[in-house]
Each structure stands twice: as C-alpha cells, then as structure tokens.
Amino acid sequence: MQIETILKNYDNTGIITGKIIHVYKGRQRRIAAELGDQVLIASQKNDYSKLQKRKMTRAIIIKTRKNKKRQNGHYITFKNSGFLTLHEKNIFKAFRIRGPVTNEMRYNKTEGITTTAKTLL
C-alpha cells in the first residue's frame, strides 16, 4: 500500500477511515507498506459519539488486499485493507478488535494485539 491510500479501522478508537501519510517501517525504500508495518494515519471519518482528539496517529497494518505468502507456501488475502491504532510507545490503543488478526502479528513487537484478538490460522 502506498502513501495516500485510504484504509478502514478495525478497533474501537473512534476513527472509521484513515489515509496513510508516512510509512515508518516499509520494505521498498519507505514508499510502500505491507502487512505488519507501522504507518502514520490521518483520520478521514470519525465517530462523533466517541471523543477522538488527535487527527494523526500511528497505526499498524493488519489486513491487505494484496496476497501475502506464508512460510508454508500458502497465500492469505482479505477483501479490504485495514489498520489498528497505536500509542507512541507501540502499545495497542483500543480495547476491542473487530474481526480476526493474522498469525504474522505474533512476531511483531507491538504489545496487546494478540491478547485482545482472535488469531486467524
């Protein structure tokens, strides 16, 4: 996923959709982001019943439409791309995740994602 790609949010922080502004840990010279990379998100649509004070937050990409090859040779793909919001210290921000999370999130250094989510085998 490139810069200015619009993604859906899969947690309960109050952001509905967001746009990628910057890729922190990208593969291809920090131009594109893949599954498990950290990005800077600008919120496009917010849920106004929840207070969302910051317009830009760090996020981690958990779902991509592009095929991701696993170590056993199988490919995994999703219908749409999505992200989860993080604090500055790479700690998961929300209390609930909508939908399953891939097993590749276990090997990331973000805390709290695998304990609050159902993993997808």
Secondary structure, DSSP 8 states (H G I E B T S, - for coil): --TT-EEEE-BSSSEEEEEEEEESS-SSTTS---TT-EEEEEEEEE-TTS----SEEEEEEEE-SS-EE-TTS-EE--SS-EEEEE-TTSBB--S-BSS-EEGGGGGSS-BSHHHHS-EE-
